[in-house]
Amino acid sequence: MTITLSDDARQLAALFETETEATVKDCLIDEEFDRVIVLIKTGEMGKAIGSGGEHVRQVEEQIGKPIKLVEDAPTAEDFVASALAPAAVYNVTISENDDRLAYVEVAEEDRGAAIGSDGRNIDAARQLAARHYDIDDIELT
């Protein structure tokens, strides 16, 4: 699947890679929540965050927007679970009927974290899952 970045997203991805030395796999400018969503190569989340959050905080200060980091994963199920972090996800099932849906089993106490403030977390997960795995929607169970 080919992912197309806007010019602004390409510039932000390049800045993030320069500042953190982490590999950016995708970058979305989320106008609705006034933030940037950055997909990081598997295994490089520590580099992206930096000691005490130093790296991501430096980039946030430079761009004047918060950054939501998501770590890439090799399967659609693992990707959805990663995108919903910090929620503890027990299981993800992908249904491939008319629509491709991800049903996500999350502990009751983690539903709020999975959804996020004003739906921010699940919105980011939905956007990324659609771009990378053609998933039409994510539903919490």
Salt bridges, closest charged atoms under 4 A:
ASP7 OD1 - ARG10 NH2 2.37
ASP26 OD2 - ARG131 NE 2.82
ASP26 OD2 - HIS132 NE2 2.76
ASP30 OD2 - ARG35 NE 2.83
ASP34 OD1 - LYS65 NZ 3.46
GLU96 OE2 - ARG100 NH2 3.32
ASP123 OD2 - ARG35 NH2 3.75
ASP137 OD1 - ARG126 NE 2.72
